[in-house]
Amino acid sequence: MDPRSARLYAALAEAYSESVPYYNSPANGMPSAKQAALKALELDPNLANAHATLGDIHLLFDWDWMAAESEYRRALETNPNSPQAQLGYTSYLSTVGRHDEAISHAEIVNRVDPLALDSRNEALWAYYFSGRLQETIEQARKAIELEPEAGLPYAMLALAAADLGQRAEAVRVAEKAAQSAESVKNDVCANNCSPTVLATAASALARAGQHDRAKQVLDHALELAKTRYVCRFLIAAAYTDLGETERAFDSLDLAFRQRST
C-alpha cells in the first residue's frame, strides 16, 4: 500500500528480527529482516531503528562484529535515546567482552524505558555474562516486580543463584520458571513457556544438583522443538551442566547451522 515508506520497511525488519530466537531460528528469520532493513535505509539512510536492526543482524546472524558496531553507532548518533539501539549495542559490547561498557548501556536502556520488560530481559544476559551475579539477581527481581508471571527473569535469577552456591534458592526459583512454562498448553504457548526459559531453568537445576528434575525440564524443551524453534546453544549448555558432553557437542553442531546465539 505504501512501498516508499522507509518506516514501514524498518518495522517489517524489526518484526522479522524480533521473531528470533523465541519463535524462529536466525537462519530462517534474519535474511528477511536484512532485506527489509536494507530497503528501509535505501529509502531513508538516517533512520535510527533501521540501523539498529541491521546492527542486530550483523551481530546475531552475520557474526560480523565490526559491521554491527558501525550500525549501532550510526543509530545512536541519530537517536541516542533509542532503546533498541542502546540494547543492541549492549549485546554487542557483551559479545566482544567489553562488559563494563555493556552494563553502562544497559543502565541507559533502563533509564530511558524503565517499564520495558523485554529490554530488561535481554539486558539480564549482559549482567550475567559479565560475571555480576548479584546484580543479575537484583535486575531479575526488578523485572519480576514489573511482571510477576514472566518466566525468563526467574530462570536467570536461578542461574545466578546456582553459580553463587545458593542451591536452595536456585531450585526454588528454577521451579517457578519451569512450572510457569509447563502449566501452559503447547498450542497456546506464550512467552512464559519459551524453550529459552526451560533450557535456562534446566541449567540452573543441574548446577544446583537436581539432575533428574533438570532432565525433565530439558525434555520438555526438546518436546517443544518438534513444533517450534528451540535455541540449540542453550540446549547444549544444559547438556554440559548435566555432564552429557556428546549430546552437548551434537547440539552445538545444530546450533552452528541454525546460527544460534
Phi, psi and omega in degrees: 000329182219072188290352180259010182271109178295324182294325179291319177294323177295321178294322178296317178300318180294322179297314177298315182295320182290344177287347180258133003257008190283333184234347187209150178281151175305322182298329180270320188271326189289325177301320178292321177298318182296317179300316181290321180295317179295323177295319178300316182285334173296321181279327180212097184294349184253020183276111188298315185291332176291320176296319180296318179295320178295326174298317177301318182294315178298323183286311191267343183239309181283337186055042180248093188295319182296318179293322178299311181299321180299316181291319178296318180295321178297318179297318183287330174295323181283319182214090183298340182262013179287112178302322181297315181291318179297319181291318177298318179294325174302313180297319178299310182298321177295321181298320184267009173084013178267070194290320180298317177295320180301314181295321181297323178285327174298322179294325176297317179302315182295327178285318183291320184223072190292343183259005183277103183295319181300319179296318179295321179299314181293322180294335179303324180296322179296317177298316183293312184289344175282350182087006180273077189291318180294322177292326175300315179297316180296316180293323177296319179295324176295320177295321179295325176299322179290321182215093186299340182260004180290133187280319189296318179301323176296317181295318179291321176300317180297318181297314180294319179297320178298318180293333178275000180083011179271072191297316182297316179294319180300315180295316181301313184284323177298322176297322177299316179296313183293316183292325177296326177285316186287344180278353182256133179293146183301325185284347175236033185295118178263188181301334181301325183253030173305136175304335175301317179297314182295314181295320179292319177296322178298318177299316181297317179296319179297317180293335178272005176090006181262068188293320182297315179293322178300319179295322177299314181294319179295321177299324178295318177299318180291330175295320177296332182295345179288337185236352182207168180290136174232129181293112185284344174296316180290326175297317178298321179297318179295318177299321178298316180294335177274355180080015181262080191295316183297317178295326177297315179295321177300318179293323178294324176300315178292322178301319179297318180292327179281350188062038180296149180222000000 
